[in-house]
Amino acid sequence: MIETLFPVKLVVRVPCAVIEHNGKVLAAQRSKALSFPLKWEFPGGKQEENETDEETLFREIREELDVEIEILHKLPVTPKDQGWREIILVPFVCNLKTYKITLTEHEQILWLEPDTLSDLDWTEADLGVIQNYYAYREAQK
Ligand SMILES: Nc1nc2c([nH]c(=O)n2[C@H]2C[C@H](O)[C@@H](COP(=O)(O)OP(=O)(O)OP(=O)(O)O)O2)c(=O)[nH]1
């Protein structure tokens, strides 16, 4: 019998935050030292075992920005096949509950007018998040 082996693809769930404040949205630039160096992303990170999406989000935002956030809305999940693994971005539109941001991992952050988000060089998966965020904003009007 001929057996075909299908390698199991790693699936990585990554909750992330589209943080709104005073009409602007926070974009974070990945560090030079990480994968996707200097690309822009929404802060967040990989889910750990036994965490809910929300628990991961709050933990990662505390770790990366040292702030507390509240969730306003869950956007559609955005999968991105990276060949050897699949990233599933789980984006949440959020507000700040505390305001003093201290960066621990990112190169820099920018607060952008929503319309100008797509001017930055985002990771590929984020392009879908931005489109879904625009659709959410349209539906709010
Ligand atoms: N937090 C976040 N990660 C994103 C976004 N878009 C995107 O492709 N990613 C990818 C980058 C990372 O590979 C992964 C998040 O992992 P992480 O931030 O917890 O850790 P990492 O850079 O050390 O991950 P790795 O690539 O080295 O495995 O998801 C995004 O908008 N936010």
The ligand as an SDF file (V2000), in Angstrom:
LIG
                    3D

 32 34  0  0  0  0  0  0  0  0999 V2000
    0.5610   40.6110   17.3570 N   0  0  0  0  0  0  0  0  0  0  0  0
    0.4070   40.5190   16.0630 C   0  0  0  0  0  0  0  0  0  0  0  0
    1.0450   39.5240   15.3770 N   0  0  0  0  0  0  0  0  0  0  0  0
    0.8580   39.4740   14.0600 C   0  0  0  0  0  0  0  0  0  0  0  0
    0.0470   40.3960   13.3920 C   0  0  0  0  0  0  0  0  0  0  0  0
    0.0660   40.0910   12.0680 N   0  0  0  0  0  0  0  0  0  0  0  0
    0.8580   39.0040   11.9270 C   0  0  0  0  0  0  0  0  0  0  0  0
    1.1450   38.4200   10.8780 O   0  0  0  0  0  0  0  0  0  0  0  0
    1.3470   38.6260   13.1490 N   0  0  0  0  0  0  0  0  0  0  0  0
    2.2470   37.5090   13.3740 C   0  0  0  0  0  0  0  0  0  0  0  0
    3.6120   37.9620   13.7670 C   0  0  0  0  0  0  0  0  0  0  0  0
    4.1110   36.8100   14.6300 C   0  0  0  0  0  0  0  0  0  0  0  0
    4.6590   35.8300   13.7620 O   0  0  0  0  0  0  0  0  0  0  0  0
    2.8360   36.2830   15.2570 C   0  0  0  0  0  0  0  0  0  0  0  0
    2.6390   36.8430   16.6420 C   0  0  0  0  0  0  0  0  0  0  0  0
    3.5950   36.3070   17.4440 O   0  0  0  0  0  0  0  0  0  0  0  0
    4.2480   37.0960   18.6620 P   0  0  0  0  0  0  0  0  0  0  0  0
    4.2570   38.5560   18.3870 O   0  0  0  0  0  0  0  0  0  0  0  0
    3.5670   36.6130   19.9040 O   0  0  0  0  0  0  0  0  0  0  0  0
    5.6980   36.4950   18.7610 O   0  0  0  0  0  0  0  0  0  0  0  0
    6.9240   36.4590   17.7570 P   0  0  0  0  0  0  0  0  0  0  0  0
    7.0770   37.7220   17.0040 O   0  0  0  0  0  0  0  0  0  0  0  0
    8.0650   36.0400   18.5990 O   0  0  0  0  0  0  0  0  0  0  0  0
    6.4690   35.2810   16.7930 O   0  0  0  0  0  0  0  0  0  0  0  0
    7.2940   34.4090   15.7250 P   0  0  0  0  0  0  0  0  0  0  0  0
    6.9400   34.9450   14.3720 O   0  0  0  0  0  0  0  0  0  0  0  0
    8.7510   34.5260   16.0260 O   0  0  0  0  0  0  0  0  0  0  0  0
    6.7520   33.0160   15.8960 O   0  0  0  0  0  0  0  0  0  0  0  0
    1.7490   36.7150   14.4340 O   0  0  0  0  0  0  0  0  0  0  0  0
   -0.6050   41.4260   14.1440 C   0  0  0  0  0  0  0  0  0  0  0  0
   -1.3360   42.3020   13.6560 O   0  0  0  0  0  0  0  0  0  0  0  0
   -0.3810   41.4340   15.4610 N   0  0  0  0  0  0  0  0  0  0  0  0
  1  2  1  0
  2  3  2  0
  2 32  1  0
  3  4  1  0
  4  5  2  0
  4  9  1  0
  5  6  1  0
  5 30  1  0
  6  7  1  0
  7  8  2  0
  7  9  1  0
  9 10  1  0
 10 11  1  0
 10 29  1  0
 11 12  1  0
 12 13  1  0
 12 14  1  0
 14 15  1  0
 14 29  1  0
 15 16  1  0
 16 17  1  0
 17 18  2  0
 17 19  1  0
 17 20  1  0
 20 21  1  0
 21 22  2  0
 21 23  1  0
 21 24  1  0
 24 25  1  0
 25 26  2  0
 25 27  1  0
 25 28  1  0
 30 31  2  0
 30 32  1  0
M  END
$$$$
